[in-house]
Each structure stands twice: as structure tokens, then as C-alpha cells.
Amino acid sequence: MKLINKILEEWAYRVDNGMPNPGNPLHLVQLEETLNELRLPRKVSEKLLNNLRQIKEDDIVKNKDSGNTYVVKKHNPDTQKLVKKNASDSEIEKVKQDKEEPSTEKKVQSNGYSGDKDKSLKQGNPNQTEEYGRDLEPDDDGFNERNKKDANPTPPPPISLDGIVENPKFPKRYLKVLERMTNTKVSTRSKKWSHFSDIEGGAGRISAQAGELLTMMGSSMSDEEFEQLTNTLLEHEQKLIDENPELKKEGKRIVTKSWINAAKQSRKAIKDRLVKQYGEGTEIVASAWDVKNEVEAMGLSDYDKNKGFSTDMYVKVKKPDGEEVLDEVSLKKSTKVNFLNSSAGKFEEWDDDLPDEINQTVYRNKQRKRNIDFINNNREAVDKFLNSPEGESVRKLMETKGLTLEEALEGNSRDKQNVLWKTIKGLKEQGNESADAIVEQDNKEHSEFVENAVTAITENPKLKEGMLNDIRQEFPLKAVSDGEETMAIGPNSLDKETMKAIFGTDNYDEIKENLVAEPGPPPFIGYNVAASGEVFPVAQIGIREDGRGYGGQIKFEMILHKDFAPRLEKAQSEVYGEKE
């Protein structure tokens, strides 16, 4: 995942709008340059490029309903609805007629989902499958050798979780993964899932993965098993801190009290919601992480096609009538939820006459030229700095990235610009007035871009409409409304019932029409209550550069607004009762 993200990051930096398109021949040339600079094996680069060039020969069409992209020969240009390859004119016309006379009926599946994916499950016990019984790789001897430098100090002795869960309803190897995480301190190596297992796993911060893992396992455990497990983890953590004060800071440990408590809260929210949704007598048959083989072992067909929008964990539930259905949950530690990660490159899609002051391409080109010009115009000071003890960090950066200063001066990648910017910052710290002026210029230009962008997305009709249209397609409220997934946000559940308590409806088509953009400060997406005219915040809008001074890509983000949290908590109490 890290390599893929690196490729995308560098590729995005090279293309004009920061949004790579495999259908654009120039973008493919820029991708090839990126792959060459990253020194990927030639065969890997060639295979990737050949695959993308093949896709380029067809049209890439985005389904407006699902958000998925497909490769097709023909499509309805008015609706972007998909038709089969080599479709006839009459077939295309039929799709058009279907658009003009849409069916308002949505088939509701057994788990309450009303979308176009197949959420049905093969009946049976996943715990008896080969996937759920699969041993962890590497074995203990292999891991202990790998973990020599990262193992927690002793005492206390390493924790053992053997025997706490006799017949797990989740892939048994995860208990061993959690054990390994508990016995490991945070390091550059242990921040990756691959440090603990050679089998595919999660993504994101390793402590968050541990918390999500504990929630997933705990949801299918008995109360007694879960209490024993969490108490064992908490007791071990306290002993570890008592014996090793240098590990007291939470960021030094992987399995922490805050994540254990978050897992407790999320587990309760999930189990309360399942009983409410399916009735007393509901039983959890199995749970799994968001991993293809595990979910398909549960009985879901075609994971890639039918998986959830932002699902972190899957639960196989036996309803009181005996039918087994799929339940999907997106896990959030707290109300600090990041809903959307996009880019200001979108602005160019929304407004074809975009002003330079909010044009990411213009911003990036000015930044590139500014950094290159400064280095070229101050070579004597730059060379002196790079050869001094103070320049060691920049020299190490160049060594790590495999760059010379002359190569960095090409300035056509994030890594090259990073070298230039770190040099400028280093000179500033040494009292160089010209470098100080460049840093101040960057601060000024960044602040102006953010301020102008915030104003534009709330006042420019094209940008405002474009943003709202994108949000209406991608906002996770739709997945909740369709019954595809729920969100466990700390101790609260955002589901169809709590959604109805908050918005007065669980119909996303009704909700989305009342989403509005407000200037704030800070700017936010709000919900306009038709009856009263009240607009309450849902998501806060954030705009910032990813890689200040050198990144050239302006992030466009949305997080759950702090004023929305009390509404969710109130809805939770109304639907599920007061918290214990």
C-alpha cells in the first residue's frame, strides 16, 4: 500500500491538475517518468503501463449511482449509465428511456440494504473454513527473530493470549497478531502491518489497526471472554508502564488503554444496534476484517463488486428466524471522523473558467519556480550550507531519495522539491534573510489560497454546485441510508434509526437535497431543516497544502463537525437508551 501511495503521490505532483487520468496520453508519459525515478523493476513498470494503455483504448465511465468506474465501449453520453460493450443504438436508447422514467422502487434485501449490490450470504459456518483456520505467518520463531530490535523490554514477561478464546468466531490468527502487537513497541518497522504478519491485513496507523482488530474480534466474543481479554491487556499495559517509564507516552505503545476503551464502546454500540435492528435472539455467527478472502469465506460473493463503501469490519448475523445475513460496520475511534479526502484539483472540473488565485496548477507552478530560482540564485550560500554540519539532514534526505542537488533542481517531483525546500528552510534557520523572505512568501501565498478557496466554494455558484454534487455521491451518509453499512463512532452508532432521529428521515435522496455550503468560520456543509429553516453543521471543510512549501497539492477535506457530535449522542440515547 505504501508503494502504491508513493506512486500516486508522485504521479499527481507531475500532472497539471494533480489528478492523474490513465486515459490521458501525457499523464501516462508522466507516470512512466515517475516509475523510472522511483527505480521500480523494469518488468513491474512495463506491466503497469501496458495495463493502463489497454484501458485507455476504451472509455472509462463512472457510474453515478455507485461511484464505481468501468471500462466500456459505449455508454449513454447524457446519463453516463452503463451499457454492455458494443451496444447497439437501440440498447443505448433504452438506457436513456430508463433514465427518463426511473423506477422508484428499491428492492430491500434481508439485511435491510436497498442498493444495487448483492449482499446475500451463503449459509454456513465460516469458522470451519480453511481461511478462518489459517495459521499466522511467519511463525513465532520467525517473528521473534524479526522483532528483536522492537520487542518490549522485560519485565514484565511478554503477554500470552492463549486460552482466552477457546473457539473464536473470527480468523484465529488475529489473536496471535494482537499478542504480537502488545509485545512490541512503536518503531519505524512496527508501524506497518507487514511487520506482524505476512498475510494481507489492514492499513492506517498501527494503533488504530489494533483497536479495530480488537473491536472486530470482540463483537463475536462472549461478554465474559471479552472482559477477560481486555482486562488482561490493560493489566499488562500498566505493568509495562510501571516497569518501563520511558514507555509511558501513549505513542510508544501499540495496544493502548485509549484504543482498548474505544473498542469496548464500539463493541457495545454495534451489539445494541444489532438487537434493535434484527430483534432479541440475534446471534453473531462470525466476524471478519475488511479482507477479501475473509469476507468471501463468510459467504459473500464477489467481494470486489459487493463490498461496502467504507467498511472496516464485517459481521455474519443469524436473525431470530434463523436466516444469516451480512452486517457491515465502519469504525471510528471518536467523533473526529474524516469523511472526505480530495484535492483542490477538483476546482478545475467544477469551474472551467477558474481564477488563477484558486487554481492548484498555477499555485504549484509558482512554487516550483520560486524554489528552483532561489537555489540557482544563491548557489554560493547553498553549497556552503550543504557542506556544513547544519546541512547534514538535507544531505541525508538527498542520499535517501537517491538525488544530487543538480537532479533536485529539475524540480519536477515532490522529492526533488522537498530537497530544495528543506535547503531553503535550513538557510532560514541560519539567519539567511533571502531564505527567510522565501518562507514568508510561501506562508502568504498559502494563506491567500486557502482564504480565497474558502470564499469561492461558498460564493462561486459553479464551485458550490460542483462540491455539493460530489458530496452527494460520496458522503458516507448514503451508505448508511441504503442500509449498506453503519458507522460505530466511539460509543455511538450512526445508522438508519439514529439518522432518522437526527435528520427527520433516513432517505438520503431527501437529505442530500437539503445539504448546503456555509462560510462559517470555519466553513462547513450543513443540513437545512425545511420546517424551521435552521441550518445545523454536519461536516467541517478543511483546505491545506499536503507538504507545505514543496508538495504543490492542496488537500480538500471534510471532517465530522464538532457541533454534530451532540446531535448524534442525543439520537443514540433516544434510540438505544442512556449509556451505562
Secondary structure as UniProt FT lines:
FT   HELIX           2..14
FT   TURN            16..17
FT   TURN            22..23
FT   HELIX           25..37
FT   TURN            38..39
FT   HELIX           42..56
FT   STRAND          59..62
FT   TURN            64..66
FT   STRAND          69..72
FT   TURN            77..79
FT   TURN            85..86
FT   HELIX           89..100
FT   TURN            110..111
FT   HELIX           126..128
FT   HELIX           130..133
FT   HELIX           140..146
FT   TURN            147..150
FT   TURN            162..163
FT   HELIX           173..182
FT   STRAND          184..185
FT   TURN            188..191
FT   HELIX           193..195
FT   HELIX           206..219
FT   HELIX           223..243
FT   HELIX           245..247
FT   HELIX           250..252
FT   HELIX           257..278
FT   TURN            280..281
FT   STRAND          283..289
FT   HELIX           292..298
FT   HELIX           303..306
FT   STRAND          313..318
FT   TURN            320..321
FT   STRAND          324..332
FT   STRAND          338..343
FT   HELIX           344..346
FT   HELIX           347..350
FT   TURN            352..353
FT   HELIX           356..358
FT   HELIX           360..377
FT   HELIX           379..386
FT   HELIX           389..391
FT   HELIX           392..401
FT   HELIX           405..408
FT   TURN            409..410
FT   HELIX           414..429
FT   TURN            430..431
FT   HELIX           433..459
FT   HELIX           461..474
FT   HELIX           477..481
FT   TURN            482..483
FT   STRAND          486..489
FT   TURN            490..491
FT   STRAND          492..494
FT   HELIX           496..503
FT   HELIX           508..512
FT   TURN            513..514
FT   STRAND          515..518
FT   STRAND          524..528
FT   TURN            530..532
FT   STRAND          535..545
FT   TURN            548..550
FT   STRAND          554..560
FT   TURN            562..564
FT   HELIX           565..576
//
